[in-house]
Amino acid sequence: SPWPQQFCLLSFAMCADFLAAALEHHPTRIQGRVVSEDPKMVHFTDFVSPEEAAHLLALAEGRWKRSMVTRGPASALLGNKMGASVMRAPEADGDGATATNQQSSEEQSSGQSYDVLSDDCTSSMAMLDYEASPVVERILGRVATVTGYPLEHVEQALVLRYTAGQQFRLHHDGAMRPMTLFTYFNDVPEGGETSFPHLGLQVKPVAGTAVMWRNTRGDKGEDAEADRRTDHEGRPPAEGHVKYGMVCFVNRAPQRDCSHITLRPAQGGA
């Protein structure tokens, strides 16, 4: 693997070096292979370059925190009725489970979704602002292109770290997110797969690759419902291994104004 298993806190100068390298070295052509037509799932090679991954991990340093999940009524997270608010939580398991004592009984009974720490998800995450760097914006543009959605529907990128034994048990990303793309920053020789048990598929972490899947049935609007065939889990890396990656969610609601941004194919390919 071109990336080490551990990353130290980086100086400003080193971060600048990573940015310069990432701006210069990026994929000029992304190859995709359809692994499932229904539900739609595509596997990409060379989705991010080693330099881009190193830069994104440098941005994540100092921002790591324990990943959280979103709890709430299944009808809200997985059904076809949503409130006006836009959920920006890292992940959504949509199981309607009872909250931990981090939430008051009033919050639990309000019928709204809320974020909690959970033993179901033990990884660490770092959310990257849209304006964190030009590289972040470029990769989000890549996500918009391959998913077929406008850039303004792509949520903020989440860099993830799974150390040995850490996992995200079976969950769904929510009906408000018609598409998900997960890209892997390093090889994981043992463990760390993204598993889709209802489809009989497992994606092995290989540096630079990505997997994209559709989360919903129906159209792209508010009537879409969760496709539970794409329930998935992040399996734990084996002892001595760490998994780094980034998840990008496409939301059915616009997340920001992108009228000032124009997406152009990279020279020499898509």
C-alpha positions in Angstrom: 0.0 0.0 0.0 1.3 3.5 -0.8 0.1 4.9 2.5 1.4 4.1 6.0 -0.9 2.6 8.6 -0.5 5.6 11.0 -0.3 9.3 10.4 1.3 11.8 12.7 0.3 15.4 13.3 1.6 17.4 10.3 3.2 20.8 10.2 1.7 23.6 8.2 4.6 23.3 5.7 4.0 19.6 5.2 0.3 20.1 4.7 1.1 22.7 2.0 3.4 20.1 0.4 0.6 17.5 0.4 -1.8 20.1 -1.1 0.7 20.9 -3.9 1.2 17.3 -4.7 -2.5 16.5 -4.6 -3.3 19.4 -7.0 -0.7 18.1 -9.4 -1.4 14.4 -9.2 -5.0 13.2 -9.6 -6.8 10.6 -11.7 -7.3 11.6 -15.3 -9.6 8.7 -16.1 -11.8 6.8 -13.7 -12.7 3.3 -14.7 -16.0 1.9 -13.4 -17.4 -1.6 -13.4 -21.1 -2.3 -12.7 -21.3 -5.1 -10.1 -25.1 -4.9 -9.7 -27.7 -3.5 -12.0 -30.5 -3.7 -9.4 -29.8 -2.2 -7.0 -27.3 -0.1 -8.8 -23.7 -0.6 -7.6 -20.5 0.4 -9.4 -16.9 -0.3 -8.4 -14.3 2.3 -9.5 -10.5 2.0 -9.8 -8.2 5.0 -9.4 -10.9 7.2 -7.9 -8.4 9.1 -5.7 -4.7 9.4 -6.1 -2.2 8.6 -3.3 -1.4 12.3 -3.1 -5.0 13.2 -2.8 -5.5 10.7 0.0 -2.5 11.9 1.8 -3.7 15.5 1.6 -7.2 14.5 2.9 -5.7 12.6 5.8 -3.5 15.6 6.6 -6.7 17.7 6.8 -8.3 15.2 9.1 -5.5 15.5 11.7 -6.7 17.3 14.7 -10.4 16.8 13.8 -10.9 13.1 14.6 -13.8 12.3 16.9 -15.8 9.3 17.7 -18.3 8.4 14.9 -22.0 8.8 15.7 -25.2 7.3 14.3 -28.6 8.8 13.8 -31.6 7.3 15.7 -35.2 8.0 15.1 -38.5 6.6 13.8 -38.0 4.3 10.8 -40.7 6.2 9.0 -38.6 9.3 9.2 -35.2 7.8 8.2 -36.4 5.1 5.8 -39.9 6.0 4.7 -41.3 8.6 2.4 -42.1 11.3 4.9 -39.5 13.7 6.1 -39.6 17.0 8.0 -38.2 20.2 6.6 -34.9 19.9 8.4 -31.9 18.3 6.6 -30.0 15.7 8.4 -26.3 16.2 8.5 -25.3 13.4 10.7 -22.4 11.1 9.7 -24.4 8.0 9.2 -28.1 6.9 9.6 -29.0 3.4 10.7 -32.7 4.1 10.7 -33.6 1.3 13.0 -35.8 3.3 15.4 -33.8 2.0 18.3 -34.2 3.4 21.8 -31.6 6.2 22.5 -28.9 6.0 25.0 -29.1 8.1 28.1 -27.4 10.9 26.2 -30.9 11.9 25.1 -33.7 13.1 27.4 -37.0 11.2 27.4 -38.5 14.3 25.8 -36.1 14.1 22.9 -36.6 10.4 22.5 -40.4 10.8 22.3 -40.4 13.8 20.0 -40.4 11.8 16.8 -37.4 13.6 15.5 -34.0 12.0 14.6 -31.0 12.6 16.9 -27.4 11.6 17.0 -25.9 9.3 19.6 -22.7 7.3 20.3 -23.3 3.6 19.7 -21.5 0.4 20.1 -22.8 -0.4 16.6 -20.3 2.1 15.2 -16.9 2.4 16.8 -14.8 4.2 14.2 -13.5 7.7 14.2 -14.5 10.4 11.7 -13.4 13.9 10.6 -15.8 16.1 8.7 -14.2 18.3 6.0 -15.6 21.7 5.3 -16.5 22.3 1.6 -13.9 25.1 1.5 -11.2 23.0 3.3 -9.2 22.8 0.1 -9.6 22.8 -3.7 -8.9 19.0 -3.5 -12.0 18.4 -1.4 -14.1 20.4 -3.9 -12.6 18.5 -6.8 -13.4 15.1 -5.3 -16.9 16.1 -4.4 -17.3 17.2 -8.1 -16.1 13.7 -9.0 -18.8 12.2 -6.8 -21.5 14.4 -8.4 -20.4 13.3 -11.9 -20.4 9.6 -11.3 -23.7 9.6 -9.3 -25.4 11.9 -11.8 -26.6 14.4 -9.2 -26.0 18.1 -9.0 -23.0 19.2 -6.9 -25.2 21.0 -4.5 -26.7 17.8 -3.4 -23.4 16.3 -2.2 -23.0 16.4 1.6 -19.7 17.4 3.3 -17.1 14.7 3.0 -16.4 12.4 6.0 -12.9 10.9 6.4 -13.1 7.7 8.4 -10.6 5.7 10.4 -11.1 2.1 11.6 -8.4 0.7 13.8 -8.2 -3.1 14.5 -11.5 -4.4 15.8 -13.5 -1.2 15.1 -16.6 -1.7 13.0 -19.9 -0.3 11.8 -22.6 -3.0 12.2 -25.4 -3.5 9.6 -27.2 -0.3 8.8 -28.7 1.8 6.1 -27.7 5.3 5.1 -31.2 6.7 5.0 -33.9 7.4 2.4 -32.9 11.0 2.3 -29.6 9.9 0.7 -30.3 8.4 -2.7 -26.6 7.6 -3.3 -23.5 6.8 -1.3 -19.9 6.6 -2.5 -17.1 5.2 -0.3 -13.5 5.5 -1.3 -10.6 3.6 0.2 -7.3 5.3 1.0 -5.2 2.3 1.8 -4.9 -1.5 1.3 -6.2 -3.6 4.2 -4.7 -7.1 3.8 -7.1 -8.7 6.3 -10.6 -7.5 7.3 -12.1 -4.1 6.8 -14.4 -5.1 4.0 -17.6 -3.2 3.2 -20.2 -6.1 3.2 -23.6 -6.1 1.6 -25.1 -9.4 3.1 -28.5 -9.1 1.3 -26.7 -9.0 -2.0 -23.9 -11.5 -1.2 -21.3 -8.9 -2.0 -18.1 -7.8 -0.1 -15.8 -5.0 -1.2 -12.2 -5.3 -0.2 -10.3 -2.1 0.8 -7.8 -1.4 -2.0 -6.0 1.9 -2.1 -7.6 4.4 -4.5 -10.7 2.4 -5.3 -14.3 3.3 -4.5 -17.7 1.7 -4.4 -21.0 3.6 -5.2 -24.5 2.3 -4.6 -28.1 3.5 -4.7 -29.9 3.6 -1.3 -33.5 4.1 -2.5 -36.3 2.7 -4.5 -38.5 4.9 -6.6 -37.7 8.3 -8.1 -35.3 10.9 -6.8 -38.0 12.9 -4.9 -39.6 12.8 -1.5 -41.5 9.7 -2.3 -38.4 7.5 -2.5 -38.1 4.8 0.1 -35.0 3.0 1.5 -33.9 0.0 -0.5 -33.0 -2.4 2.4 -31.1 -4.6 0.0 -28.3 -2.1 0.3 -28.0 -2.4 4.1 -24.3 -2.8 4.7 -21.6 -3.1 7.3 -18.0 -2.0 7.8 -16.2 -5.1 9.0 -13.4 -4.6 11.5 -9.7 -4.6 10.3 -7.7 -7.5 11.7 -5.1 -7.0 14.4 -2.2 -4.8 13.2 -4.2 -3.1 10.5 -6.0 0.2 10.1 -8.5 1.2 7.4 -8.7 4.8 6.1 -11.3 6.0 3.7 -13.9 8.7 3.0 -17.7 8.5 2.6 -19.6 10.9 0.4 -23.4 11.0 0.7 -25.7 12.5 -2.0 -28.7 14.1 -0.3 -32.1 14.5 -2.0 -32.1 18.1 -0.7 -29.6 20.8 -1.8 -26.9 21.3 0.8 -25.4 24.6 -0.5 -25.3 27.1 -3.4 -23.0 25.9 -6.1 -23.9 28.3 -8.8 -20.4 29.7 -8.8 -18.9 26.3 -9.6 -18.6 24.7 -13.1 -17.7 21.0 -13.4 -15.3 20.2 -16.3 -14.0 16.7 -17.3 -10.3 16.3 -16.5 -8.0 16.6 -19.5 -7.5 13.2 -21.1 -10.5 11.5 -19.5 -13.5 11.6 -17.2 
